[in-house]
Structure formats: structure tokens, C-alpha cells
Amino acid sequence: MSAHPTGLARGWRAARTLLLAVACAAAGGRAGAHDVPPSVVMLDIGRHAIDVEMQLPLGELGAALGLPLASEPLSALTDDGPRIEQYVRERFAIRGRTGQGWTMHLGAPELKRTSNANWTSNDWLVMRATVEAPAGASTEVFALEDSVIVERVLSHRMMVYVRRDLRNSLLGDRPMLVATAGFGNTRVEIDGSAGSWWQGAGHLFSLGLHHIAEGTDHMLFLLALLLPAPLLASRVAGRARWGAPRTLRASVRAIVGVASGFTVGHSISLALAACGVVDLPTRAVEIGVALSILVSALHAWRPLFAGKELWIASAFGLVHGLAFAEVLSGLDFDGATLALSLLGFNLGIEAMQLAVIAAILPLLLWLATTRHYALVRTAGAAFAAACALGWVAQRAFAWPNPLTPVVDALAPPPAWLAASVALASAACVFRAWSRRAPAGVPAARSAACGRSAR
């Protein structure tokens, strides 16, 4: 991402510097240039359109228009609103490679107030616009022409940022300053052709990987559901209990069902939330995630919904998808760009999810055939329940969570822990392969990883 402000000749630059000095000297009682807030232009670049947010300091805008906007901010939205809108339309434009102006749709203006003690004014007029490129034109390279305020207030500065541009891995959390413009230098050429849609999708894929690796609550929910997957539910003295291990095929089918249900659920709600169809308070979603872990932990201890794990994973996956959507909140991309963003991010989530399942599955299947699995399952369920209760208390009541140091240490899991689990699973696979039973031995017994002969 690069920007190239186009200036005048060297002689004119010198004259402009002298003119600015005279203007500053004539300003008399006005604060120094460092105290005057600049205009800010934020660009969200999509595939076919660019969303623009202009933040204009009311004091400077009023000076440019000869209006008392600094003392009467509300007039910028009422009596003076049409004049300001026309003024912006005449002095702001985006043009493509051929110089053709793009179509701009201005939205309703808003007032904004900041609290910077070093500025002469903290009242701003925020104007938003969508600028559509002509059919077939690319938004990779374009020129921004903005003489709002600067053509009359010679000392005024304008800061141009690219806030979102998927091709260049900008998602809004770290806007990139691409140019500083001012009087005599009001045209900025922006070139984002160095990036690509594949690069942007790859960044979101990586973001999805890290979100799951560092999201202990999401992974703990999935692991809590997987703990009883290799076991059959039975009733003892009228109470549900986890009993004998399933066959290898049934165990794999159950685990695939849980993972698939979770995937379908969070994919649906992630897409709906990212598109703005569903919008729930973040706090409520985070509490729902914690409660889903608690329910899954109780199910791992005693069967609550045996045989219905797929549906439970799907239902709770909807809740987790809303939490995933927080990462993509505010993207405001056009349809095609948003679809690519969702695809890349969701594929990253699935890749990490599958990697975790692949790393733990052989070890889980082997443990299920041993007499120690009841202890492993109960301990895992107790840990998940304790974490869930801590999160509920923290997220619902703002109480301190005593397990925070433990959870932080596991997000992401230490390399030694991940490597140990992967090596143990690899050993199980190797042992099962090297001890394949001859024909005629029941499949469940011959395939059980590492089952000891008695």
C-alpha cells in the first residue's frame, strides 16, 4: 500500500511555505499549528466500492465557510447542513486510473466530540460516503482529491488513512497512514496493487487459526463434548452412566458428528452476525459460551443428551459463531469482499479445529479402552466445569476468576504440551498399525489403539 501526493514545482513549494508563514503570523491569537486538529479521512476499500469517513473539525470548517460552527455545533446538522453537504460534494472526489470521477453517495452527517486538551477545538463533523467505482474498474489504484477546508484555511492539514483493505491485510484494527496533505497538495494517489485477494484471504485464514489456538473457551467446549464420544451410554440402577467403549467405527462417527455439528452451527451464526443480520450484546454471547462449556462438562461426567451430541454441538455452535464474529465486527465490506473474508476466517477455524482433533483422536480412542479412562474423563469434565463457572462469574458479575492464570497459560497451549499429545497419538497409531490382528478377529478389538491382551 503506497500513496504519492502530487505537488507543484519546487519554486511554488517555496512560495507556499512563505505564504503559510505569513498566514500563521497573521493568525495572531490563534494557537500554534500543533494545536489545530487536522481533518481525518478514513478509507475502507472493497472490491467495487470505497467507504469514506471524513472527520472535519468544526472550528476549521466554520473558518472555511465563514460560519460560527464552533460556537453553534448543532447548526451543522440543521440550518447549515445543506450548504456543508454541497461544499463537500464540490471539493471531494475519487478518480480512477483514467481520471473518471466515481459516483459518491453521501450519508447523514453526525457530530462527534473528543477530549484532547491540546487542541483548539474538540467538536467534529463526521461525514460518511460510499464511492462506487464504474463497472469493470478496479479499486486497487485511485486518486483522492480533497480540498475541503484546506483551500481556504491555508495552515490546515489532512491525514489520509486506509483503515480496511482486505488485499493488504488491513481489517480496521490498525489504520495505515498513507498521506498527509494540505494547501497546494490536495491530490493523493493511492496504490494498493502490491496486495492481492489471496493475500487477504491468507491473512484471515491465519487469523482464524490463531483465534482457535488462543480461544481456550472454544476449544474447551469441543474437547468436553469429545470426552464421552468413544463411550456407550447405559442405565445402572435407573441412572444414566457412561459404560463400555464403542467400536472404532462408531467412535469415529460420533466424533465426526460432534465436529461437524459445531462447524455447521458456528458457520451459520458467524455469517449472519458478520452481515449484520444478528447482533447480540457481547457480554451475553460470552456468558452463553461459558454456559455451553458447563453443560458439555456435565454431559462428559454423566450422560445428559446421549445420542444427541450432534444437535447439541450445532445449537451451541450458533453461540460460539457469534463470539467468532466479534473478530470480524465492523468490517463493512461489500458483499464479495465480505464473503471472501468469511471464507478465509472460517477455513482457518476449521483447519485448527481439525488439527486439534487429529492430534488428540488416537490417544482418546486408546484411553477409552483402558480402565483409567473414567478418571481421565472425570478429571477433564471437572476442569472444564471449573473454568466455565469461573467465566460465568467473571463475565456475568465481574467477579475475579481464580483460574485466569491457568487459562492464560494454556492460550495458546505450550509447545511442549501440544508436542507431547501429538507424539502420544502418533505412538498409538504406530502401535495399532504394527499389531494389526489377523483376519477373523473382531474389528473393534483389532482396531483399538494399544489395547493390551489379557
Residue pairs with C-beta under 8 A, 6 or more apart in sequence:
1 162
1 165
1 168
1 170
1 176
1 178
1 190
1 191
1 192
1 194
1 195
2 178
2 190
2 191
2 192
2 194
3 160
3 178
3 179
3 188
3 189
3 190
3 191
4 188
4 189
4 191
5 179
5 180
5 181
5 185
5 187
5 188
5 189
6 185
6 187
6 188
6 189
7 13
7 184
7 185
8 16
8 184
8 185
12 184
13 184
16 183
16 184
19 154
20 154
20 155
20 183
23 154
23 155
24 33
24 155
27 155
30 36
30 120
31 120
33 155
33 157
34 118
35 118
35 119
35 120
36 57
36 59
36 60
36 119
36 120
36 155
36 156
36 157
37 57
37 59
37 60
37 116
37 119
37 120
37 121
37 122
37 124
38 57
38 156
38 157
38 158
38 159
39 54
39 55
39 56
39 57
39 60
39 146
39 148
39 149
39 150
39 156
39 157
39 158
39 159
40 53
40 54
40 55
40 158
40 159
40 161
41 52
41 53
41 54
41 55
41 144
41 146
41 158
41 159
41 160
41 161
42 52
42 53
42 54
42 55
42 161
42 163
42 175
43 50
43 51
43 52
43 144
43 160
43 161
43 162
43 163
43 164
43 165
43 190
44 50
44 51
44 52
44 53
44 163
44 164
44 165
44 172
44 332
44 333
45 139
45 162
45 164
45 165
45 166
45 167
45 192
46 139
46 166
46 333
46 334
46 336
46 337
47 139
47 197
47 333
47 334
47 336
47 337
48 132
48 133
48 139
48 334
48 336
49 130
49 131
49 132
49 133
49 139
49 334
50 94
50 102
50 130
50 131
50 133
50 139
50 142
51 128
51 129
51 130
51 131
51 164
51 332
52 92
52 94
52 104
52 128
52 129
52 130
52 131
53 126
53 127
53 128
53 163
54 88
54 92
54 126
54 127
54 128
54 129
54 148
55 112
55 124
55 125
55 126
56 124
56 125
56 126
56 127
56 148
56 149
57 119
57 121
57 123
57 124
57 149
58 69
58 70
58 73
58 76
58 121
58 123
58 124
58 125
59 69
59 70
59 120
59 121
59 123
60 121
60 149
60 153
60 156
61 67
61 69
61 76
61 84
61 125
61 148
61 149
62 68
62 69
62 70
63 149
63 152
63 153
64 87
64 148
64 149
64 151
64 152
64 153
64 156
65 80
65 83
65 84
65 87
65 152
67 75
67 80
67 83
68 75
69 75
69 76
69 80
69 123
69 125
70 121
70 123
73 111
73 123
74 111
76 84
76 109
76 111
76 125
77 109
77 110
77 111
81 109
84 109
84 125
85 106
85 109
85 127
87 148
88 106
88 127
88 148
89 104
89 106
91 146
91 147
91 148
91 151
92 104
92 129
92 145
92 146
92 147
92 148
93 101
93 102
93 104
93 144
93 145
94 101
94 102
94 104
94 131
94 142
94 143
94 144
94 145
95 101
95 102
95 142
95 143
95 145
96 102
96 133
96 134
96 137
96 138
96 141
96 142
96 143
97 137
97 138
97 141
97 142
99 143
100 134
100 137
102 131
102 132
102 133
102 134
102 137
102 142
103 131
103 132
103 134
104 129
104 130
104 131
104 132
105 129
105 130
105 131
105 132
106 127
106 128
106 129
107 127
107 128
107 129
107 130
109 125
109 126
109 127
110 125
110 126
111 123
111 124
111 125
111 126
112 123
112 124
112 125
112 126
113 122
113 123
113 124
114 122
114 124
115 122
116 122
133 139
133 142
139 192
140 167
140 191
140 192
140 193
141 189
141 190
141 191
141 192
141 193
142 189
142 190
143 187
143 188
143 189
143 190
144 160
144 187
144 188
144 189
144 190
145 186
145 187
145 188
146 158
146 160
146 181
146 186
146 188
147 186
148 158
149 156
149 158
150 156
150 157
150 158
150 181
150 182
150 183
150 186
151 183
151 186
154 183
155 182
155 183
156 182
156 183
157 180
157 181
157 182
158 180
158 181
158 182
158 186
159 177
159 179
159 180
160 177
160 178
160 179
160 180
160 181
160 188
160 190
161 175
161 176
161 177
161 178
162 168
162 170
162 175
162 176
162 178
162 190
162 192
163 170
163 172
163 175
163 176
164 170
164 171
164 172
164 331
164 332
164 333
165 192
165 195
165 200
166 197
166 200
166 201
166 203
166 204
166 333
166 337
166 340
166 341
167 192
167 195
167 196
167 197
167 199
167 200
168 176
168 192
168 194
168 195
168 199
168 200
169 195
169 199
169 200
169 203
170 176
171 203
171 204
171 207
171 328
171 331
172 330
172 331
178 188
178 190
179 188
179 190
181 187
181 188
197 340
200 340
200 341
200 344
201 340
201 341
201 343
201 344
202 344
203 344
204 341
204 344
204 345
204 348
205 344
205 345
205 347
205 348
205 351
206 348
207 327
207 344
207 345
207 348
208 344
208 345
208 346
208 347
208 348
208 349
208 350
208 351
208 352
209 348
209 349
209 351
209 352
210 348
210 412
211 218
211 324
211 327
211 345
211 348
211 349
212 218
212 219
212 348
212 349
212 352
212 353
212 356
213 352
213 411
213 412
213 413
214 411
214 412
215 323
215 411
216 387
216 407
216 410
216 411
217 289
217 290
217 293
217 387
217 391
218 289
218 320
218 323
218 324
219 356
220 293
220 384
220 387
220 388
221 262
221 289
221 292
221 293
221 296
221 316
221 320
221 384
222 258
222 259
222 262
222 353
222 356
222 357
223 356
223 360
223 380
223 384
224 293
224 296
224 297
224 299
224 300
224 380
224 381
224 384
225 258
225 262
225 296
225 299
225 300
225 309
225 312
225 313
226 255
226 258
226 357
226 360
226 364
227 300
227 364
227 377
227 380
227 381
228 242
228 299
228 300
228 303
228 306
228 377
229 251
229 254
229 255
229 258
229 309
229 364
230 245
230 246
230 251
230 254
230 255
230 364
230 365
230 368
231 242
231 243
231 244
231 245
231 246
231 368
231 373
231 377
232 242
232 243
232 244
232 245
232 246
233 240
233 241
233 242
233 243
233 303
233 306
233 307
234 240
234 241
234 242
234 243
234 244
235 241
236 243
239 302
240 302
240 303
240 304
240 306
241 302
241 303
242 302
242 303
242 374
242 377
245 251
245 368
245 369
245 373
245 444
245 448
246 254
246 368
246 444
247 443
247 444
247 447
248 365
248 443
248 444
248 447
248 448
249 443
251 365
251 368
252 361
252 365
254 309
255 357
255 361
255 364
257 309
257 310
257 313
258 309
258 310
258 313
259 313
259 353
259 354
259 357
260 310
260 313
261 309
261 310
261 311
261 312
261 313
261 314
261 317
262 313
262 314
262 316
262 317
262 320
262 353
263 317
263 350
263 353
264 314
264 317
265 313
265 314
265 315
265 316
265 317
265 318
265 320
265 321
266 317
266 318
266 320
266 321
266 324
266 349
267 317
267 321
267 346
268 317
268 318
268 321
269 278
269 317
269 318
269 319
269 320
269 321
269 322
269 325
270 321
270 322
270 324
270 325
270 328
270 342
270 345
270 346
271 321
271 342
272 278
272 321
273 279
273 321
273 322
273 325
273 329
274 325
274 328
274 329
274 331
274 338
274 341
274 342
275 338
278 322
280 322
282 326
283 395
283 396
285 319
285 322
285 323
285 326
286 323
286 391
286 395
287 391
287 392
287 395
287 396
288 319
288 322
289 319
289 320
289 323
289 391
290 388
290 389
290 391
290 392
290 395
291 388
291 392
292 316
292 319
292 320
293 384
293 385
293 387
293 388
293 391
294 384
294 385
294 388
294 389
294 392
295 304
295 312
295 316
296 312
296 316
296 384
297 381
297 382
297 384
297 385
297 388
298 304
298 381
298 385
299 305
299 309
299 312
300 377
300 380
300 381
300 384
301 377
301 378
301 381
301 382
301 385
305 311
305 312
324 345
324 349
327 345
328 341
328 342
328 345
331 337
331 338
331 341
333 341
358 425
359 418
359 421
359 422
359 425
360 421
360 425
361 425
362 425
362 426
362 428
362 429
362 432
362 449
363 421
363 424
363 425
363 428
363 449
365 428
365 448
365 449
366 428
366 432
366 448
366 449
366 450
366 451
367 373
367 376
369 448
369 449
369 450
369 451
370 452
386 403
387 403
387 406
387 407
390 401
390 402
390 403
390 404
390 407
391 401
393 399
393 401
394 400
394 401
394 404
401 407
410 417
427 450
428 449
428 450
429 449
431 449
431 450
432 447
432 448
432 449
432 450
436 446
437 445
437 446
445 451
